[in-house]
Amino acid sequence: MSVRFSTILEGLEVVMGLGIHPEELAAPQRVIVSVRMDVVYPDAPAEDRIDAVLDYDFVRSGIRALIAERHFHLQETLCEAIAALCLRDARVEQVTVRTSKPDIYPDAAVGCEVVRGRG
């Protein structure tokens, strides 16, 4: 019987180019990224070793590489790119990606969330 775990990267704070407004195009801004990956294994890990499970380091470093490559105009596009990154690992059955721009308004953050799965 297979086993499902959720691997979570929560609250990754990055400074990046994101947005369409002149002030967003002129300078990078703070963005908070959270990722939840539903990972399926044939069995529960028998040993306490990282090579037995999904190592979330690839998601963190992959996000940093994505944001270094370009300016994203839309949070939706950023979320889709991160979801595609996560789904490269065949063990990831479904991924939820959430981004938030906490500094746009003085009284609220604005964000986006996408859920993607296989098939």
Secondary structure as the mmCIF struct_conf table of DSSP 4:
data_model
#
loop_
_struct_conf.conf_type_id
_struct_conf.id
_struct_conf.beg_label_comp_id
_struct_conf.beg_label_asym_id
_struct_conf.beg_label_seq_id
_struct_conf.end_label_comp_id
_struct_conf.end_label_asym_id
_struct_conf.end_label_seq_id
STRN STRN1 VAL A 3 MET A 16
STRN STRN2 LEU A 18 LEU A 18
BEND BEND1 ILE A 20 HIS A 21
HELX_RH_AL_P HELX_RH_AL_P1 PRO A 22 ALA A 26
BEND BEND2 ALA A 27 ALA A 27
STRN STRN3 GLN A 29 TYR A 41
BEND BEND3 PRO A 42 ASP A 43
BEND BEND4 ALA A 46 ASP A 48
HELX_RH_3T_P HELX_RH_3T_P1 ILE A 50 ALA A 52
BEND BEND5 VAL A 53 VAL A 53
TURN_TY1_P TURN_TY1_P1 TYR A 56 TYR A 56
HELX_RH_AL_P HELX_RH_AL_P2 ASP A 57 GLU A 69
STRN STRN4 PHE A 72 PHE A 72
BEND BEND6 HIS A 73 HIS A 73
HELX_RH_AL_P HELX_RH_AL_P3 GLN A 75 LEU A 87
TURN_TY1_P TURN_TY1_P2 ARG A 88 ARG A 88
BEND BEND7 ASP A 89 ASP A 89
TURN_TY1_P TURN_TY1_P3 ALA A 90 ARG A 91
STRN STRN5 VAL A 92 LYS A 101
TURN_TY1_P TURN_TY1_P4 PRO A 102 ASP A 103
BEND BEND8 ILE A 104 ASP A 107
STRN STRN6 VAL A 110 GLY A 117
#
